[in-house]
């Protein structure tokens, strides 16, 4: 007989791993125990015949539960003549060493639980919070490790006898499912409106539940709450729906009046809203859905997917002037219960105040949105960790993550060749997610957003601490931040060093981090890296964003870029893109700027007065920082064509330009390449002059938009290809927010592939700033001195 002590690391808690181990051990005739450890790992003690232990280990490695992800298994075996165990049991959890794995992400309700929800004979019939070992909330409900019911927000809901029976039954799929609950013992729903009285009670009661505020006038509870909320939505009302990781403000996606009220009350005049539909068939009625998009929608992660809209089936104001719409399927029982009573799709926009994180407690939801919502559908389970929806887009037939959050966080991504490096990366300033490198795994926080206020900075700090908690990881010795000296994340990194929390801070240039993120994902040593985005602080103090870098993870050389042009007014030019139009015209021909702006009626939000001030700034070279940004070039084209003259949300001008281009056909233009300060540049002022000529010749807006995108992409690709051949480099990579533009990305890929070179881009992390933290870690972990 042998005794084996087995240590399993990875995502092995809260995924039904212990019940799985129990069943396989019993099937192989083994005795022993299995327990959770305080670092998110699992330890197994198993006694039996050597062949039986071999077969047991094979089962663990090859057939784990669906949500499990094993990163390592260590086994110590010894011969023994005395047995320590009489049976095989799941035993009480205990603490362990740090850094063994993590809690899995929240996942969509599984088909089995959905069948229970709809089965009149099931004790879970119509119960919104039903879940099992294969589905439901994990990351958003856990307080600390090891993962057991008493360390989650479900501790406030003692199991009834029937749930306890299922929990303790090895044959039941809810065996040791820590979120098990039913309508008799689990979290409850309430629908209500807001009274004029003030709330004085705290948001969380002594029992640990998320109490319903006194300001909420109850109009229905339990199953009736769903009926009341659905009726309000059918009547055109705005309803806040609290889900598993936060809340959404919802209304009918076919009701123009309701959507207009939503925009007015939330001050989101143009921002595209996501839509949730009950099933794939409904989504097909208003989108041109591909098989890859269908598979992504149906995955257990349930992200929002940007899909080309057909122009019918939804109100025009869902995604104004865009050719795509963000769509998702239901992922919680509460959503399915609503769609049992509503046929049309629903707008689902994040329930947050301007510039602040999404609201998650009942008290903050009601207090913060009492002047926005007509009704509130809430539940009393606390959301321990907020987690926004993930967002993806299919480009070149492959998924590109725009936001990596619900369904992904805090799942680790491997980071090759880093040895035993341990570090924290805090990202840049926009679309921030932070990440922790522990050994060869990079653990990601949920999406935090733009860290440009004290509220979002506090959220970032909390997200990092929560990630440390759910991975059982100690504070690392190194923190990595962006090179920009004025970012809040840079200040925070320095604060961590000053407080002694970490030993040292390391800065990584923004576009090097973009390039390194692709190299690390593909385990590629070197590439000519196209890093195309809106803004990044260059070592020369200028604004980069249209860069060709000869990059490795340890360093880079800037071998090419777009030609630098002035940004009159600095940051104001990013919200008033006509300023960018003026800047690039000035770089092309200072004497013709005013005449061209007037002839083509380029609109400044401040009218003629703003236009005159901008021209004076350009002529006197006052507050006109230089930029080589691809995103800013596209913004300038959008303003020239009248597609977007005031930016109300991040990326709006370029996104509306892409939508216009989707309706057009490109004209043949060349992208002139010249030399500047020892590097080669795409002469965007000259290209812009050609676009102005097309405008003067009466070419349509969609055709000019398509021409601008195509010519820019070909020019950058040609520059990268030429430099790759000169420098004997076989790979060209693409990263940065412009990589989300389907036509630009496809054109660059085709050009590179046709030249016989390898093309790589981000797949597991966002190409935009949501992937910066991964790139920052890739850089610092590759340094010889780490």
N, C-alpha and C positions, 0 to 999 in steps of 0.2 A: 504494500500500500504506500501511496505517496501523499504528501501534504503540499499544496501549492499556495503561496501568497501572491496574489495578482493585483497589480495597481493599474488602473485604467484612467487615462487623462483625455480631455477633450470636452465635447458637449455630451455629458453622460448623466447629468442630473436633470430631473423634471422632464425626461423624455421616455419614461417607462423602462429605463435601463435596469433598475433593480428587479422589477417583476420579470423582465426578460431573462436576466441571469438566474433568478429563482427557477423559472420554468425549465430552462436548459439544464441546470444542475440536477434537478429532480429527474428529468428525462434520461440523464446519463448516470443516474444512481449515485450521485455525489452527496456528501454531507458537508456542512460548513455554514458560512455566513456571507452576507453582502451588506455593505453600509456605505452611505455618503460620507465624504470628508469635507472639511471646512474650506478646501481650496477648489471645490467644484469637481474633484476627482471621485473615484469609487475604488474601494478595497474589497477584495474577495478572498476569503479563506475557503479552500476546497480540499476535501479528502476523498480518495478513492483509488481505483486501479489506474496505473499510468496511461493505458489506452483510453480510458474514459476521460481523464483530464485532458489528454491530447485532443480528443473529439470536442470536448467542451470549449477549449481555447479556440479551435477552428470555428465553432459556431459564433463565438463572441466577435472574432475578427471579420468573418465573412457575412454574417446575417444579423447585424445589429438592428434595433428599432429604427423606423423611418426618419425620425428627427435627430437621431444620435450622430455624432461625428467623432470618431476615435482618432486622436493624434498620436498616442503612444500606449503601449502595453508593456509592463515589466513583470517578469515572473521569477520567483524564487521557489525552487522545488527541492524537497528532501524526502528521503525514505523514512518511514516511521512504522513502528509496530503497535503504537497505542493511538487510539482514536480520541480526538478532543470533542467530537460532535456526534450527536445521535440523529440529527435531521439536518435539513438545510433551511435557513431562516433569513429574513430581512430584519436587520437589527438596528438599534438606535444609532443615529448619525454621530460623528465626532469630528473634532477639528483635525487639521492636518497641515502639511507643509504648504508654502505659498506657491501660487502660480501654476496650478495644474490644469486649468480649463476654464470654462465659463458656463453661465446659464444660457439656454437657447433663446432665440427670439420669440416674440409672440407669433403665433401662426393662426391661419384661418380655421374656422370650425370645420371639422372633417366630415366626410360623407356619412359616416356612421352616426355621429352626433346630430347631424342635420336630419337624418332619417328618424332618430328619436324625437327630435323637435316637432316633427310633422306626424308622428304616429299617435293616434288617439288612445292606443292601448299602452303607451309608454308612460312611465312615471315622470319622464322629462318632457312630456308633450307641452308645447308652447312655452317652455321655460327658456328665457333668453340667454342665460349664462351657463348652459350645459356645456361640458367639455370632458375630455378623457386624457389618457397618457399621450395621445397622438396629436392633440390640438389645444388651442386656447391660449390665454395669457401666461407668460412666464416672466420675461424681462421686466414688465411693467408692474408686477405684483410682488416680486421678491424684495425683502428687506435686507437679508444677509445670508451668508452661507453657513452651514450646508442647507440645501434646498429641502425644506420640510414645511408642512402646513403652518406650523407655529412661527416660521420666519417669513411668512407672506401676509398680505393684507386679508387673506382668507381666514386668518386666525380669529377674526372677529365673528366668524360664522361657524359655530360648532355643528358637526355633522349630526343629522337625524339618524335614527336606528337603521333605516333602509340604506342611506348613503354609507353609513359605517359598515354595513354588511357587504356592500359592493366593494368598498375600499379594502376590505380584508379578505376578499375572495380571489384566490390566484387565477381562477378561470374567467374573471370579469375584466374587461378592458379598462375599467376604472380602478383596477387594483393598484393601490398606492398612488392614485392620481390626486395630487395635492389640492387641485382646484375643484374637486368634485363637489357638487351642490345640486339642490333641487328647489322647487318652489316652496317647500316646507322649511328649509333650513338655510337657503342661500341668499345672496344679495337680491334686493327688491327694487322694482321700478316705481317711479312716481312722475306723473305729468302735472304741470301746474303753470300758472301765470304769476306775475309779480304784484305784490301789494305795495302800498305807500309806506308801510312801517319799516323801521330800520332793524337790521340784524345786529345782535350783540353777542350771540353765542359763538364759540369757536367753530371752525369748519369740521373738526374731528372730535367725536365724542369720546368719553372715557372707554367705551367698548371697542374703540378702534375703527368704527365705521365712519364713512363720509356722510355726516348727517345732512338732512335736508334743511335749508335755511328757513327761518321763521317768515322771511319775506315771500316765500313760495306758497301761493295759495293752492292747496291741493284740489285738483278737479278729478283726478283718477289715479288709481294705484294698481299694481299687479298687472294682470292681463288687460284690464280696462285702460291702463295708461297707454298701451300701444294703440288701441282703438281711437282714443282721444287725440293722440299725436298725429295719427294718419289722417283723421278727419280735418284737423287744422291745416295740414299740408295740402290736402285736396282743396281746401277753401282759400288757398293762396297765402297762408300765413308763413312767417319765418319761425322755425323751431330749432332750438339747440338740442342736439342729440349727443349725450355723453357715451363714448364707446369704451374701448379697453385701454387705450393709451392716451386719451385726451377727448376733446369734444369738437364737433362740427356745427356750423350754422347751416341749416338745410332749408331748401324750398324746392318747389317743382322746377325742373329744368326745361319745362315747356311753357311756363307762365312768364311772359315778358314783364308784366307789371310787378310780379313778386321779385324777379331778379333785379329790376330797377330799384325797388325799395331796398333790397339787400345791398346794392352798390352804394346807394345814397347813405344808408345808415352805417356802413362800415368804412366809408371813404375809400372805396376801391373802384374808381370809375372805369378802369380799363382792364384790370388784372384778370387773366383767364381763370375761370372757376373749374374745378374738377367735378365730374359727374359720376354718380354711382347708379348702375342699372341692375335690375334683378337677375339678368341672365345674358348669355352670349347672344341669343337671338335678338334681344332688344338692342344690344350694342351694334349688331350688324345692320340694324334699321337706320342708323345715322352715321356710320363710319364705313370706310373701305378696309375691312379687317383681314389681315394676313394670318397664316397659320402660326407664325412665330409670335405675333401679337396675341393670338388666342391662347397659346400655351403659357405665355407670360402672365396674362390676366388670370388664368386658371390655377397658377401655381399656389402652393400653400403660403407664399409670401404676400400675395394679393397686392401688388403695387398699383399705383396709378400709372397707366400707360398712355403716352401721347400717340394718338392715332389720327390719320387723315380723315377729316370730316367730309361727308357727302353734301352738306348744305341743307339737309332736311331732317325733321324729327326733333330738333332742339330749338329753343329760342335763340335769336341772333345774338343776344347780349351775353350768352354763356362764355364765349371766347371771342371778343370783338376783333375783327379784321385779321384773324388767324386762320390757317388752313388745317390746323390740328385741334383736337380736343382731348383733354386728359380724362381718362375713363378708368373706373375700377369696378370690381364685383364686390358684393357683400362679403365681409369676413368675420362678422360676429352674429350671434343669434338675434341680437336686437335689430340688426339691419334686415335679416330675413323675415322677422316678424312684421316689420314695417311694410316690406314689399308683399307680404300676404294680403295687404289691404290697399296698396297703391300700385297702379299699373305703370305710370310714367316714371322715367328716370328722375333722380334727385340731384340738385346741386349740393356739393359737399365742400365747404370752404372752412379753413381752420378757424376755430373759435379763439381768437386772440385780439387784443387791443393793438393799435398801430405801434410797430417797433418793439413789441413785447412777446415773450414766449406764449405758446398755446396754454389756455386755462385748463386746469385739471380738477380742482376741488369744487364741490357743489357751491360752496360759499362764494368763491371767486368767480365762478361762471355766472351766477345770478347777479352778483353785485356789478360785475364788469360789463355784462351784456343786457342789463335790464332795459336800456333804451334802444337796443338792437332787435331783440327777439320778441315775438308775440307769445311764445310758449317754450317750456323747458321739459325735455324727456331725460330724466336723471336716474341714476341708481346709487346705492349706498355703499358700494365697494370702493375703497380708496385706491386711487392710482398712485402708486409709490413713485414711479418714474414715468414722466410724460414721454411720448414717442410719436412724432409726426409720421404721416404716410410716406412711404417710399415712392419715388417717381422714376420711370424708365422710358426710353424711346428705342425703337428698333431702327438701327442704321446699318445699311449694307447687310441686312438679314440677321444682324446680331444685336443682342441687348446692350444698350448703353445706359448705365445708371446716371441719373441726374441728381437724385437724392437717395442716399443709402441710409434707411432708418427702419421703420416697422417692417418686420419680417426678415431683417438682416442683422441689425444690432442686437447683441454685441458680438455676433459671430466673428471669429478670427479669420484673417487672411494670412497665408504663409508669406514670409519675407526671406528669400534665400540668402545663404552665405553670410549670415550675420553673427555666427557663433553664439555666444551667451550674452549678447548685448541687451541691455535693459534701458528703455528711454520713453519719455512722453513727448508727443508732438501736439501742438495746440493750433495748427493750421494757420490761415491768414486772417482776413477780417470778414469776408463775405462767404456765405454758405458753409459755415464752419462745422466740421466734425473733428473731434480730437481722437487720438489713437495712442495706445500703449504697446510698446514692443517688449515682449517677454520671451526670451530664448529665440525661437524661430517663428513665433506667432505674433501677428499684429491685431490687437483687439480694438474695435471701433466703437466710439460712443454713438448714440443716436444723433440725428441731424439737430444742430443747435440753431443755425441761421446766421444772420449778420450780427457780429459782435461789435456793434457800434454804439451801445448804450450800457448803462450800469446794470439794467435788468438782464440783458442777454449775456453780459459778462458773468453775472452771478449764476445764470443758468449753465454756462460753460463750466464754471468751477464745480457746480453740483454734478454735472454729467460726468466729469472726470472722477470725482469721488465715488459716484455710483459705479463706474466702470471698475475702479479698484476693488470695490466691495464685492461685485458679482464675479470677479475673476480670482478673488483671493490673492491679489497682487499687492506687494508693498510699493511705496513710492519709489520710482526709479531714481538713479543718480543724475540723469541728464534730462534737460528739457530743451526741445527744439522749436524754434519760432521763425517767422518770416523776417526777411532782411529789413522790411519797412520799419523805420524807427518810431512812427507815430501810431501804429496799430495798438489797440487795447490788448491784443494777445501778446504782443512784444513786451508791453509793460507787465503783464501778468507773469510772463516767463522770468523777468527780472525780479519780480516780487517773490517768486518761489525760491530763487537763489538767495535773495536778501534775508528771507525768513529762515533759511537753513533747511527748507523742505527738500531741495535738490542741491547737488554739489555745484553744477555748472550749467550755463545756458549756451546754446549753439544756434547761430543764425544760418538759414539756408535761403539763397536767392529764389524768388517765387517761381521763375520759369525753369530753373534747374530742378526744383521739386517736381514740377509737372513732368519734365523729361524723365526724371528718375523713377517716377511712379510707373511709367510704361516699361522701362527697362527692368524694374524689379518684378512686375507682374509676369513678364515673359522670360525672366532669368537671362536677359540679354546683356552682354557686356558693354556694347557701344552702339550708338545710332546717330544719324543726322536727324535731330529732333526738331520738328515743327511744333512750336508752342504758341498757340494762337488764342488770345483772350482779350478781355477789356482793359485790364490794368494789372501791372506788376512793377514793383520798385526795382529799377536797375542799379547795378553797382556804380554807374556814372551819374546817378541822381535823377535820371529822366524816367518817363513812364514807358515801360516796355509792353509788348503784347502781340507783336507779329515777328517772332524770332525764329532763326535757324541756328541751332546750337549743335556743335560737335560735342556730344555729351557721353560721359560715363557716369556711374553713380558717385565717383570720387571728385569729379570736376567737369568743367565745360569750357568751350571757347565759342564766343559769339562770332559766327562766320558770315551771317547774313541777317537781314531784317526787312521790314517795310521801311520806306524812307520816313524819317522823323518829320513831323509837321506840328505847328503850334496849336495849342488848346487855349483859346482866349477865355479868360475867366477861370482857368483851372478846373476844379471839380464841377463848377456850374455848367461847363460844356457837356458833361455827361448827362445832365437832365434837360438841357436846352441844345439839342444836337445841331441846330442851325449854326451855332457857334463853331462846331467842328467843320461844317461845310465852308464857312468863311475862312477858317484856318487853313484848310487844304487848298482852297482857291488862292489864298495869299501866298502859299508856298509855290504855287504854279506860276502866278502872274500877279504881283501886288497891284498893278495899275488897273486891273479889270474886275476886282472883287465886287465893288459896289454895283457896277453895271450888270454883272451876271446875277447877283442876288435879286436885283430889281426885275430884271427881264423874266426870271423864272419864278418870281413871286415866292421866294424862300421865306417861310414864316418864322419870325422870332416871337416867343411868348410875350415879350415886352414891346413888340411892335417896332416901328421905325427908330424909336429912341434907343432901344437895346441894340439894334443893328448898328447905329452910329457909334455907340460906345464900343462895340466889338471892333469895328474898323479902326477906331482911335487906339485901342489896346494893341492891335496888330502893328499899326504904324509906329507906335512908340515902344513896342516890345515890352509892355508892362503886363505882368501876370499872364504870360503866355508860355507855360511849360511845354516842352517838346514831348511828343508821343509817337511811338512806332506801332501802335496797337491796331490789330486787325479788327477788333470789335468796334473801335472808334471810327475806322474807315467805313465800316458798314453803316454805322449810325449817321455819318455824314451823307452817305448816299440816300438813306431813308429820308433825311430832311430835305435834300435837293429835290426828291421826287414827290414831296408832300405826303409821304406814307406815314411819318410820325414826326411831329415837331416839338412835342413835350414828352419826356419819359416819365411815366407814373409808376413803373415797376421795373426791376432789374431785367435788362435784356430786351425791353419792349421795342426799340427802333429796329434792331437786327431781326427780331422775330417777325415783325410785321413786314419787313423787307423780304424775308424768306417766303412769307405767305404770298406776297405779290409776285415774287419770282416763280413760284409754283404754277402760276397761270401764264407765264411767258416763255419765250424761246430766245436763247442767247444769240447775239450778233457776234461776228468774228472780230475780236480785238486782240492786239498783242499786249503783253505785260512787260514794258521795258525794264531792263535791269541795268543799273549803273553802279559805280563804285563810290564809297563814302568812308573816309577815315580807315582805310584798310579792309573794309568789308564790302560785300556786294548787297545791294538793296533793290527791292522792287520799287520802281519810281511811281508811287501812288499819286503824286500831284499830276504827273503827265497822264496817267490812266484816268484820273478824275476829269481832266480836261476833255478827254475823248467821250466820257459819259455825258458831259455838258453838251458836246457837239450833237450827240444822239438826241438829247432832249430838244435842242434847237431845231433838229431836223424832223421833229414830230413823231419820233419813235415812241411806242407806248410805254407806260410806266412798268408793266410787268416784264416787257422785253428788256428794258434797261436794267431792272433789278436782277433778272437772270444773267444778263451780260456782266454786271459788276461781280456777282458771286463767281461765275465761271472763270472770268479772267483773273481775278484775285487768286483763286485756287490753283489755276495752271501756272501763274507766275511764281507762287511760292513753291509749288511742287518742282517746277523746272530748276529753280535756284537750289533746292535741297538735293535734287538728283545730280546736278552738275558738281556740287561740292562733295557729294558722296563719291563720285567717280574720281575726282581730283585727289581725295583723301583716302581712297581705297577702303571705303566703308560700305558694307553690303546691305545695311538696314536703314530705313527711314521710318521714324515714328511720328505720331500725331497725338497731341494732347491740348488741353485748354478748352474753355467754354465754346469756342467756335467749332469744335469737333462735333457738337450737337447738330450743327447745320448739315442736313442730310446730303444736299447737293455738293457742298464744299468738301465734305469728308469723302464722298464717293469719287469726286473728280480727282482729289489728291491720291486716293488709293489706286485708281485706275492708271494715273500717270506713273506712279511709282512701280506698279506691277508690270506695266508695259515696258518699262525701262530695264526689267530683269532684276529689280531689287526686291528685298523683303520689306513688307509693310506691316507695322504693328501699331496697335492703339489700346487704350484702356478697355478692359472688360469687367473686371471685378470691383474696381473703384471708379467713381465718377471722373470723367476727363476734366471737369471743371474744378472749382476750388474745394468741392467736397472730397477730392482725392489728394489734396495738398499734404495732409498730415501723413499719409502713407509714403508720399515722395520724400517728405522731410526725414522720416525714419530711415528710408532706403539710403539717403545720402549719408546721414550720420553713422549708420551702422557699417557702411562700407569704408569709412576712413581708417587708415592704418593705425592711427593713434587711439582708437576708441577702447 
